[in-house]
């Protein structure tokens, strides 16, 4: 593994300028490049060239998706990115259609992924406290952060990609502990990206 694509899915809002997500991206780039990885960064404020983004995905050995969780999902700008780039990728760059064939139209849905040697990692920032998850008496009814992001996991699985553990910085708007989040993020990167092979 040597090539890492980092997608910053942050959408600017006056109350959420994206500084934390941008800093986490910068930290990831610095750490990964120190370990010998090549990195490319795409932000939702960039002009998106679909063919270039498809090439970025086929170039990458791993994709790091850095994003806030907005309304229980990704930002509208990243959803637009997926609608444009990932739909175009169904022609073979990311997957071969939906994996089914005329001979077996009821089998193998979602099994046509072309990125079977590519890993992905989600790194998320949330207003919700960590305690809201994994507890049946709290808002998410005992569900985990990965349960909440199940549609994203399925998007990447559709391309055949393999998950790395998710990182999350919780409660970032009301009870932020940014220095501890940075330490945990650095440990997470160090654990899952040992060095370019």
N, C-alpha and C positions, 0 to 999 in steps of 0.2 A: 504494500500500500504506500503510495507516494504522492498522489494528487488529491487535494481536498477542495471541494467547492463549498463555499459558505454563502448561504442565502439569508439575508437580513430581511425578514418579512414585516418589519415595523411599519406602521402607517402613522404619520404625524397627526397629532391632535394637540391643541393648545395646552391641555392638561397632561399630556403625555408626549414629550418631545422626542423620545427615543434615545436619550443619552445612555441609559443602562444597556439597552440592546447593542448600541454602537460600541460601547466600551467592551462588552463581552465579545463582540466580533473582533475588535482590535486585539484583545488579549489572546483569543484563539489564533489569530494570524501570527502574532509574535511567538507564541509558544510552539505552534506547529512548524513554522519556518526555522526556528532554532533547532528543532528535532530533524530537520532535513526534508520536510514536506514542501511541495509546491502548492500555493493556494491561489484561488480566484474568489473574489467577493462580488456578489450581486445584491443590490438594494432595490427596494420597490420604487425609489425615486429615480432610478436609472431609466433611460430609454431602453425598453426591452426589445431585443432583436431575437425573434423566435429561433431562427437557425443557429445563432450563436449560443443561445441557452441550451438547445439540444446538444450542441457540440460540448458545452461545459459539462453536461450530465454524462455524456459518453466518455469524456476525458477523465472524470473524477473516479477515484477509487472509493471515496466516501463523500457524502454530502452532509454538512452540518446545517440544520435549519434553526436559525435563531429568530425567535418571535415572541411578542406579547400574546397572551390569550385574550382575544376580544370577543365578548358575547359568546363564550364557550367554544370558540373556534379561532381560526386565523383571520387576519385582517382582510378587508375587501380587496386591497391591492394585491395581496398574495393569492387570493382566490382568483382574481383576474389573470395573474401570472399563470396559475395552474390551468385555468380554462384555455388559455392561448397556447402555452408551451406544451403542457402535458397532452392536450388533445392532439396537437400536431405530432407529438412523439408516438402516437398510436400507429403511425405508418411504418414502424420498424425501428426507429431510433431508440425508443424507450420500451416498446412492446409491439407485438404483432397482433393488432386488433385487441380483442378481449380474451384471446386464448382459445376460443372455440373454433371448430372447423365445420364445414358443411356435412362431413361424414358423421360428426358427433356433436350436434348443435346444443345438446343439453349437458355436456361434460366439459370440464376444464375451464370454466369461467374464471377469469383473473389469473390464468396460469401461462400467459404468453409473454411474460416479462423478459426483456433483453439485457437487464442490468443485474444478472444473477451473481456477479462477482463484486458488486458495489454495496457498501454499507451505508447506513444513515444514522444520524443522531439528532434528536430534537433537543433544543435548549430553550426553555420557556421562561417568561416572566409573567407573574400573575398578581392581581390585586388580592385574590383569595388567600387566606392563611393556610399553611400546610395542614392545620388541624381540621379544616373543612373536608379533607379527603380521608378515606380509609376508616371512617367512623359512621356507623349506621344511624347515629342520632344527629348527624350534621347534614348540611345542605346537599352534599353529593351522595347521600344514602349509602355510604360505605364504598363508593367507587374511588378508584385511584386516578392520578393524573393521566396515566396511559389509557384508562377507560374513557376519560373525557376526550382524549385525542385519538380515539379509535379510528375515526375517518381518515386522519392523516396517516396512521399506520397502514391502513388498507390502501391508500393511494400509493405509498411506497412499495407495499407488497405486490401491487398490480404490476409494477415494473420488475419484480423479482428481487428487490433489494432486501438486505438483511439488517435487522435493527441492532444498534448499540443502545445501552441503557440511556433513558431520558434524564436530562438535568432540568431542575426547576428552581427558580428563585421566587419564593412565595411572599405575599403580603408587602409588595414593593412600594405601594402608594401610602399606606397608613402606618406601617410598622417596619420600615425597611431596615435591613441589617446588611448593607451593601458590602462592607469589608468582609464579613463572614461569607456572603454569597460569592465574592471574588475568590476567596480561599477554597471554597467547596468546588467552584467551577474549575480552578486550576488543578485541583486534585482529580477531578473527573476527567479532564483532558489528559492529564498525565497517566491515568489508569488505562484509558481506552485507546490512546494513540502513543504507542511506545517509541516509535521512531520510524522514519521512512525505510522501507526494505528495498 
